Amino acid sequence: MGRPDPPSAGALPPLPAGWRWAAQDGLYLLHAESLRALGVSHAFTTRPGGRSAAPFDTLNLGRGVGDAPEAVRQNRTKVLAALGRPLRDHVEASQVHGANAAIVGALQRGEKISGVDILLTRDPAVVLAVHCADCVPVLLADTVRGAVAAVHTGWRGAAAGASAAAVRAMAEAFGSRPADLIAAVGPSIGPCCYEVDAAVMAGFSAWPWRGDVFVARRLGRWMLDLWEANRRQLVGAGVRPEAVSMVRLCTSCHRGLFFSHRRDRVTGRMAGLIAVSRP
């Protein structure tokens, strides 16, 4: 397929209101204005600006995809530096396509937390990370209590209620009120490209809004809107509708900007990162 050409700064796709691009040292990072305005350190990464060779070119942040470990380390170091943080602060979820959560802090710096797709913290010593190449990264912040969360949710995670589980976990761990939370839903495969079968559709049978996130494509096939599925879960868990911001960029549509497992099979991973701002 050839090496994808990274977009120039002037050719980046337009963003909906409430989102902005940040270009830094060859990186193109996405920021949600709702989080940025509150001083929450965060970013959704893209594909350009790293050291990895094809087919992981270039800013692959995933360690389990077959890329050279040193390239991944350098890529992660560069992204963390863009947030003003050292690599040692990075904490990642192992991502098992479920809805389990873990509370982390300084003792978990540099670790990969097993068995979870949701990370929570109130400790400014760590940067939470989830890695995606079509799945949805969701970032949450409670600035009243100084807590943040990062969520990885593909179709299995969405069917299991990962975003809603993150809201409940923040309430249980930190006393967060859902109405105080700000949510940012990052790039993932969109309803334009995500065709699924009856088994996937059946996984959402418990959700009353299932009919609003599936559109019939052809016999036995539907297009799934993971963005809307996560928005419905967040709002259903008590997050204010106006506090949920979605960038609505499809990872499969933008080859030069995003990795996509559905499109390329063997490929890299982007990240959603969030941290409690240091005092």
Backbone torsions as a table, in degrees:
resi	resn	phi	psi	omega
1	MET	NA	-17.5	179.0
2	GLY	87.4	158.2	-178.8
3	ARG	-72.0	128.1	180.0
4	PRO	-71.2	137.0	176.8
5	ASP	-83.1	127.7	177.2
6	PRO	-67.4	147.8	179.5
7	PRO	-71.3	149.7	169.8
8	SER	-74.9	162.0	-178.7
9	ALA	-57.6	-33.9	-178.8
10	GLY	-78.7	-12.4	-177.8
11	ALA	-105.7	7.9	177.6
12	LEU	-63.9	143.4	-179.2
13	PRO	-63.4	146.5	178.4
14	PRO	-65.6	152.1	-177.6
15	LEU	-112.4	151.8	173.5
16	PRO	-68.6	164.0	177.2
17	ALA	-55.6	138.4	178.2
18	GLY	97.2	4.4	179.1
19	TRP	-131.1	153.4	178.6
20	ARG	-147.2	150.5	172.0
21	TRP	-88.2	146.5	171.1
22	ALA	-130.2	116.5	178.0
23	ALA	-98.9	126.6	-176.9
24	GLN	-151.9	117.3	174.4
25	ASP	52.5	43.1	179.2
26	GLY	84.7	-5.8	177.6
27	LEU	-90.4	147.7	170.4
28	TYR	-120.8	106.8	-177.2
29	LEU	-108.5	146.9	176.8
30	LEU	-103.8	135.1	177.1
31	HIS	-127.1	139.9	172.8
32	ALA	-88.8	124.0	-178.1
33	GLU	-61.2	-30.8	-179.3
34	SER	-63.3	-37.3	176.7
35	LEU	-79.8	-42.1	-178.2
36	ARG	-61.7	-40.1	-178.5
37	ALA	-64.4	-24.1	179.6
38	LEU	-94.7	4.3	177.9
39	GLY	78.1	20.1	180.0
40	VAL	-85.4	120.5	179.1
41	SER	-73.1	122.6	-176.5
42	HIS	-164.1	168.1	173.4
43	ALA	-170.5	150.8	164.4
44	PHE	-110.5	125.3	-176.4
45	THR	-86.7	167.6	176.5
46	THR	-126.3	-168.6	-172.8
47	ARG	-83.8	-38.0	-174.4
48	PRO	-75.6	159.9	167.6
49	GLY	103.1	5.6	-175.1
50	GLY	-110.9	-164.3	-174.5
51	ARG	-112.8	-6.0	-173.2
52	SER	-73.7	145.7	176.6
53	ALA	-86.9	163.6	177.1
54	ALA	-57.2	145.1	3.9
55	PRO	-89.1	15.1	-177.8
56	PHE	-100.4	11.7	-174.2
57	ASP	-67.3	131.6	-2.8
58	THR	-123.9	-31.3	-176.4
59	LEU	-96.4	58.0	176.0
60	ASN	-74.4	128.9	-180.0
61	LEU	-111.3	1.5	-179.0
62	GLY	-91.7	131.8	-177.7
63	ARG	-87.9	-16.7	-173.2
64	GLY	-105.8	24.0	-174.4
65	VAL	-107.6	-4.0	179.8
66	GLY	106.2	2.3	179.2
67	ASP	-76.9	160.4	177.9
68	ALA	-65.2	127.1	-177.2
69	PRO	-55.8	-37.5	-178.9
70	GLU	-67.2	-36.5	177.1
71	ALA	-64.2	-42.0	178.9
72	VAL	-63.7	-42.4	179.4
73	ARG	-61.1	-44.2	179.0
74	GLN	-65.4	-39.7	178.3
75	ASN	-63.4	-44.7	179.2
76	ARG	-64.8	-40.5	178.7
77	THR	-59.9	-42.2	-178.8
78	LYS	-65.5	-43.2	-179.6
79	VAL	-66.7	-44.4	178.8
80	LEU	-62.7	-37.9	177.9
81	ALA	-62.4	-35.0	177.8
82	ALA	-64.2	-23.3	175.4
83	LEU	-94.0	3.5	-179.8
84	GLY	76.3	27.2	-175.2
85	ARG	-128.5	151.0	173.7
86	PRO	-79.9	157.6	-179.2
87	LEU	-58.7	-32.3	-175.7
88	ARG	-62.4	-18.1	-179.5
89	ASP	-78.1	-10.6	-174.0
90	HIS	-69.5	129.9	172.1
91	VAL	-129.8	129.9	-177.0
92	GLU	-123.2	154.1	174.6
93	ALA	-86.9	146.0	179.4
94	SER	-73.1	-26.3	172.4
95	GLN	66.4	88.9	-177.7
96	VAL	-110.7	14.0	178.0
97	HIS	62.8	46.8	177.0
98	GLY	-131.1	-154.0	-176.9
99	ALA	-134.4	27.9	177.8
100	ASN	-88.2	148.7	-175.6
101	ALA	-124.2	155.8	174.7
102	ALA	-137.0	138.9	173.8
103	ILE	-90.5	129.7	-178.1
104	VAL	-126.9	162.9	178.1
105	GLY	-156.5	-159.2	-173.5
106	ALA	-57.1	-32.4	-178.7
107	LEU	-67.1	-19.2	-178.9
108	GLN	-100.3	8.1	-179.2
109	ARG	-56.1	135.1	179.0
110	GLY	81.5	1.4	-174.3
111	GLU	-98.0	161.0	169.1
112	LYS	-109.3	117.3	-172.2
113	ILE	-87.4	118.3	-173.3
114	SER	-75.4	148.9	170.3
115	GLY	76.4	11.7	-175.4
116	VAL	-132.1	155.4	171.5
117	ASP	-119.3	0.7	-178.4
118	ILE	-130.6	129.7	175.0
119	LEU	-118.6	139.6	179.7
120	LEU	-128.6	146.6	172.4
121	THR	-157.9	157.3	167.4
122	ARG	-124.1	9.7	-175.0
123	ASP	-98.7	118.4	-179.9
124	PRO	-69.7	-2.6	-179.4
125	ALA	-77.6	-9.7	-175.0
126	VAL	-124.8	154.3	171.0
127	VAL	-115.2	119.1	179.7
128	LEU	-80.6	139.9	-178.8
129	ALA	-138.0	135.0	166.1
130	VAL	-123.7	146.5	-173.8
131	HIS	-118.1	136.1	-172.1
132	CYS	-143.5	151.4	169.1
133	ALA	-146.0	62.0	-178.8
134	ASP	127.1	-35.6	174.4
135	CYS	-65.6	165.8	-173.2
136	VAL	-96.9	125.1	169.2
137	PRO	-91.6	127.9	179.4
138	VAL	-121.1	128.9	177.5
139	LEU	-113.6	137.9	-178.5
140	LEU	-128.0	143.5	176.7
141	ALA	-140.3	137.6	171.9
142	ASP	-117.4	96.4	-175.9
143	THR	-78.1	-12.5	174.9
144	VAL	-68.5	-41.6	-177.7
145	ARG	-107.6	2.7	176.9
146	GLY	65.7	39.2	-179.2
147	ALA	-118.3	151.2	177.2
148	VAL	-139.0	163.1	177.2
149	ALA	-146.8	150.9	172.6
150	ALA	-126.3	134.9	-174.0
151	VAL	-127.2	134.6	171.0
152	HIS	-108.5	125.0	-177.9
153	THR	-147.2	108.5	167.7
154	GLY	-90.2	-157.6	-177.2
155	TRP	-67.8	-36.5	179.0
156	ARG	-66.6	-42.0	177.6
157	GLY	-64.2	-39.9	178.3
158	ALA	-66.2	-42.1	177.7
159	ALA	-62.9	-34.0	179.5
160	ALA	-80.8	-9.7	177.3
161	GLY	84.0	38.9	-175.3
162	ALA	-61.3	-43.1	-178.4
163	SER	-65.6	-42.6	176.3
164	ALA	-64.5	-37.8	178.8
165	ALA	-63.6	-35.9	178.1
166	ALA	-63.8	-40.3	177.7
167	VAL	-62.7	-45.4	179.1
168	ARG	-64.5	-40.2	-179.3
169	ALA	-64.2	-38.1	177.5
170	MET	-66.0	-38.2	177.8
171	ALA	-64.7	-43.3	-178.1
172	GLU	-70.8	-39.5	-174.6
173	ALA	-79.9	-38.8	-170.1
174	PHE	-124.4	-1.2	-175.7
175	GLY	74.9	21.3	-179.8
176	SER	-64.5	135.8	172.0
177	ARG	-90.4	128.3	-179.1
178	PRO	-52.8	-33.9	-179.1
179	ALA	-68.7	-14.1	178.2
180	ASP	-92.7	-4.8	-174.3
181	LEU	-85.5	145.0	171.8
182	ILE	-113.2	133.6	-177.6
183	ALA	-124.4	140.0	175.0
184	ALA	-127.3	123.7	-178.9
185	VAL	-104.4	113.7	-171.9
186	GLY	-84.4	-172.2	-178.3
187	PRO	-65.0	143.4	174.4
188	SER	-160.6	179.3	174.7
189	ILE	-63.9	135.8	-174.2
190	GLY	-98.7	172.1	179.2
191	PRO	-65.2	-12.4	175.1
192	CYS	-70.8	-26.8	-170.3
193	CYS	-125.2	-10.7	-171.5
194	TYR	-97.3	88.0	177.8
195	GLU	-90.5	130.9	-176.3
196	VAL	-131.4	170.1	-176.8
197	ASP	-106.2	-174.5	-176.2
198	ALA	-64.9	-31.3	179.8
199	ALA	-64.7	-39.6	176.8
200	VAL	-65.6	-46.7	-179.9
201	MET	-59.2	-40.4	-179.7
202	ALA	-63.7	-28.6	179.3
203	GLY	-63.4	-19.8	-178.6
204	PHE	-100.7	13.3	-172.1
205	SER	-62.2	-24.3	-178.2
206	ALA	-79.3	-13.1	-175.7
207	TRP	-91.5	124.7	-176.0
208	PRO	-64.9	-20.6	-178.8
209	TRP	-94.8	12.7	-176.1
210	ARG	-52.5	-40.1	-178.0
211	GLY	-64.8	-15.3	-179.4
212	ASP	-91.8	-9.4	-178.0
213	VAL	-114.2	-3.3	175.9
214	PHE	-117.1	133.7	175.1
215	VAL	-122.7	126.9	-178.7
216	ALA	-60.1	133.4	-179.7
217	ARG	-106.6	-54.0	177.6
218	ARG	-160.6	-178.9	-174.5
219	LEU	-56.2	119.1	177.4
220	GLY	74.9	11.9	-178.6
221	ARG	-135.2	141.9	-179.4
222	TRP	-135.7	157.1	170.8
223	MET	-97.7	129.4	-175.2
224	LEU	-107.1	132.2	177.6
225	ASP	-101.9	92.4	-180.0
226	LEU	-68.9	-29.3	178.3
227	TRP	-60.9	-48.8	-178.5
228	GLU	-69.0	-35.2	177.7
229	ALA	-59.9	-42.7	179.0
230	ASN	-71.8	-36.7	176.9
231	ARG	-62.2	-44.5	179.8
232	ARG	-60.9	-40.0	179.6
233	GLN	-66.1	-44.7	-179.0
234	LEU	-62.3	-46.8	-179.8
235	VAL	-66.3	-40.0	178.1
236	GLY	-63.6	-26.1	178.5
237	ALA	-86.1	-1.4	175.0
238	GLY	111.8	-2.0	176.2
239	VAL	-71.4	136.0	-179.7
240	ARG	-62.6	134.6	-179.2
241	PRO	-53.2	-39.5	-178.5
242	GLU	-72.3	-11.1	179.5
243	ALA	-92.9	0.9	178.1
244	VAL	-104.3	115.3	-178.5
245	SER	-111.7	129.5	-178.9
246	MET	-121.5	129.3	-178.0
247	VAL	-80.5	-26.1	175.5
248	ARG	55.8	45.0	171.4
249	LEU	-106.3	127.0	-177.5
250	CYS	-87.3	124.5	-179.3
251	THR	-66.8	-30.9	-179.5
252	SER	-74.7	-29.5	-176.6
253	CYS	-75.5	-29.2	-170.3
254	HIS	-112.0	83.5	-174.1
255	ARG	-60.8	-42.5	-177.4
256	GLY	-75.2	-12.9	-173.2
257	LEU	-108.7	-29.3	-174.9
258	PHE	-135.3	148.9	166.2
259	PHE	-76.6	148.8	176.6
260	SER	-146.2	115.1	178.2
261	HIS	-67.7	-40.5	179.6
262	ARG	-61.9	-39.4	-177.6
263	ARG	-77.0	-44.9	-168.8
264	ASP	-113.4	-13.2	-178.2
265	ARG	66.5	-71.0	177.1
266	VAL	-94.2	114.2	-173.0
267	THR	-163.3	-179.9	-179.1
268	GLY	-91.1	-166.8	-179.1
269	ARG	-135.7	139.4	169.1
270	MET	-89.8	-179.2	179.7
271	ALA	-138.1	150.0	161.6
272	GLY	-108.9	125.3	-174.9
273	LEU	-127.4	141.7	178.4
274	ILE	-152.4	147.9	-179.7
275	ALA	-147.5	152.3	169.5
276	VAL	-71.8	126.9	-178.5
277	SER	-63.5	139.5	178.4
278	ARG	-68.8	144.3	179.5
279	PRO	-65.1	NA	NA
